[in-house]
Amino acid sequence: MTDSTPQGSFPPPPPQQPYPQPPHQPMLESDARMYSMLIHLVAGIAAVVSAGFLGFVAPLVIWLIFRQRSALVDFHGKQQLNLQITGLIVGVAAVIISIATLGIGMILALPAWLAYWVYSIVVSFIAATKANAGEYSPIRFTIPFFK
């Protein structure tokens, strides 16, 4: 029996076909409104429960799952994530300013952080009603991490 491959080498493996990606099914408008509203509601509730530090987790999960199926969910997920990440940065900055100034900066930093925290909760519930109506309304006073 003769082998066409040189001594000590193996034949190349057969080419593998990539797995076909299933196309993303577009979402019903009612479902898109519900998930968009849910992004904002869960973020507002999580901001209350965790003082703003875990408000980004649920919106991130919902956005990652449904962003390719609905432009409305994609828009509102990005808006809420921008709001939550900005709030997290404001909170961390308030702590750093307070520590760096040996607590004196807390006089300004703590009220600023609390004001932004309350703003993020209120605007989350307002955005939830607008998302439920199918509106694309941007959230103001955020750093646009996701565009």
C-alpha positions as CSV (number, residue, x, y, z in Angstrom):
1,M,0.0,0.0,0.0
2,T,1.5,3.3,-1.0
3,D,0.8,6.5,0.7
4,S,0.9,9.9,-1.1
5,T,1.9,11.8,2.1
6,P,5.6,12.0,3.1
7,Q,6.9,9.9,5.9
8,G,5.9,11.2,9.3
9,S,3.3,13.8,8.2
10,F,-0.5,13.5,8.3
11,P,-2.9,14.4,5.6
12,P,-4.5,17.8,6.1
13,P,-7.9,17.8,7.8
14,P,-10.9,18.2,5.7
15,P,-12.1,21.8,5.5
16,Q,-14.8,22.5,8.1
17,Q,-17.9,24.4,7.2
18,P,-18.8,27.1,9.7
19,Y,-22.1,26.7,11.4
20,P,-24.7,28.8,9.7
21,Q,-26.0,31.6,11.9
22,P,-29.7,31.6,12.2
23,P,-31.2,34.9,11.0
24,H,-32.6,37.1,13.8
25,Q,-36.3,37.1,13.7
26,P,-37.7,40.6,14.0
27,M,-39.6,41.3,17.1
28,L,-43.3,42.2,17.3
29,E,-43.8,45.9,18.0
30,S,-45.7,45.1,21.2
31,D,-42.8,42.9,22.4
32,A,-40.3,45.6,21.5
33,R,-42.2,48.1,23.5
34,M,-42.5,45.8,26.5
35,Y,-38.8,44.9,26.6
36,S,-37.8,48.6,26.1
37,M,-40.0,49.5,29.0
38,L,-38.7,46.7,31.0
39,I,-35.1,47.9,30.5
40,H,-36.0,51.2,32.1
41,L,-38.2,49.8,34.9
42,V,-35.7,47.2,36.0
43,A,-32.9,49.7,35.9
44,G,-34.9,52.2,38.1
45,I,-35.8,49.5,40.6
46,A,-32.2,48.2,40.7
47,A,-30.9,51.7,41.2
48,V,-33.1,52.1,44.3
49,V,-32.2,48.7,45.7
50,S,-28.5,48.9,45.1
51,A,-28.0,52.7,45.5
52,G,-27.2,52.9,41.8
53,F,-24.3,50.4,41.6
54,L,-26.1,47.4,40.1
55,G,-28.6,49.3,37.9
56,F,-26.8,48.4,34.7
57,V,-26.9,44.6,35.0
58,A,-30.5,43.8,34.0
59,P,-30.6,46.5,31.2
60,L,-27.3,45.1,29.8
61,V,-28.7,41.5,29.8
62,I,-32.0,42.5,28.1
63,W,-30.1,44.7,25.6
64,L,-27.6,42.0,24.7
65,I,-30.4,39.4,24.1
66,F,-32.8,41.6,22.1
67,R,-30.8,44.4,20.5
68,Q,-30.5,42.7,17.1
69,R,-34.2,42.0,16.9
70,S,-35.6,45.5,17.5
71,A,-34.3,49.0,16.9
72,L,-36.5,50.3,19.7
73,V,-34.9,47.9,22.2
74,D,-31.4,48.7,20.9
75,F,-32.0,52.4,21.3
76,H,-33.5,52.3,24.8
77,G,-30.9,49.8,26.0
78,K,-28.1,52.1,24.9
79,Q,-29.8,55.1,26.5
80,Q,-30.2,53.3,29.8
81,L,-26.7,51.8,29.8
82,N,-25.3,55.3,29.2
83,L,-27.3,56.6,32.1
84,Q,-26.3,53.9,34.5
85,I,-22.6,54.0,33.6
86,T,-22.6,57.8,34.0
87,G,-24.2,57.4,37.4
88,L,-21.6,54.9,38.4
89,I,-18.8,57.3,37.3
90,V,-20.5,60.1,39.3
91,G,-20.6,57.9,42.4
92,V,-17.0,56.7,42.1
93,A,-15.9,60.3,41.5
94,A,-17.8,61.5,44.6
95,V,-16.0,58.8,46.7
96,I,-12.6,59.7,45.3
97,I,-13.2,63.5,45.8
98,S,-14.3,62.8,49.4
99,I,-11.3,60.7,50.2
100,A,-8.8,63.0,48.4
101,T,-10.0,66.0,50.4
102,L,-10.2,64.1,53.7
103,G,-14.0,64.4,53.8
104,I,-14.3,68.1,53.1
105,G,-15.2,67.5,49.5
106,M,-18.1,65.3,50.6
107,I,-20.0,68.5,51.3
108,L,-20.3,69.0,47.5
109,A,-19.7,65.5,46.1
110,L,-22.3,63.7,48.2
111,P,-25.2,66.0,47.3
112,A,-24.2,65.9,43.6
113,W,-24.1,62.2,43.6
114,L,-27.5,61.9,45.4
115,A,-29.0,64.4,42.9
116,Y,-27.8,62.4,40.0
117,W,-29.0,59.2,41.6
118,V,-32.5,60.6,42.1
119,Y,-32.4,62.0,38.5
120,S,-31.5,58.6,37.1
121,I,-34.4,56.9,39.0
122,V,-37.0,59.5,37.9
123,V,-35.8,59.6,34.3
124,S,-35.8,55.8,34.2
125,F,-39.5,55.8,35.0
126,I,-40.3,58.6,32.5
127,A,-38.3,56.8,29.8
128,A,-40.2,53.6,30.6
129,T,-43.5,55.3,29.8
130,K,-42.0,56.8,26.6
131,A,-40.6,53.4,25.6
132,N,-44.0,51.8,26.1
133,A,-45.5,54.4,23.8
134,G,-42.8,53.4,21.2
135,E,-41.0,56.8,21.3
136,Y,-37.3,57.2,20.7
137,S,-36.6,59.9,23.3
138,P,-32.9,60.4,24.3
139,I,-32.0,60.6,28.0
140,R,-30.2,63.9,28.8
141,F,-27.1,64.5,31.0
142,T,-25.4,61.2,30.2
143,I,-22.0,60.4,28.7
144,P,-22.6,58.7,25.3
145,F,-20.6,55.5,25.7
146,F,-23.0,53.7,23.4
147,K,-24.2,55.5,20.3
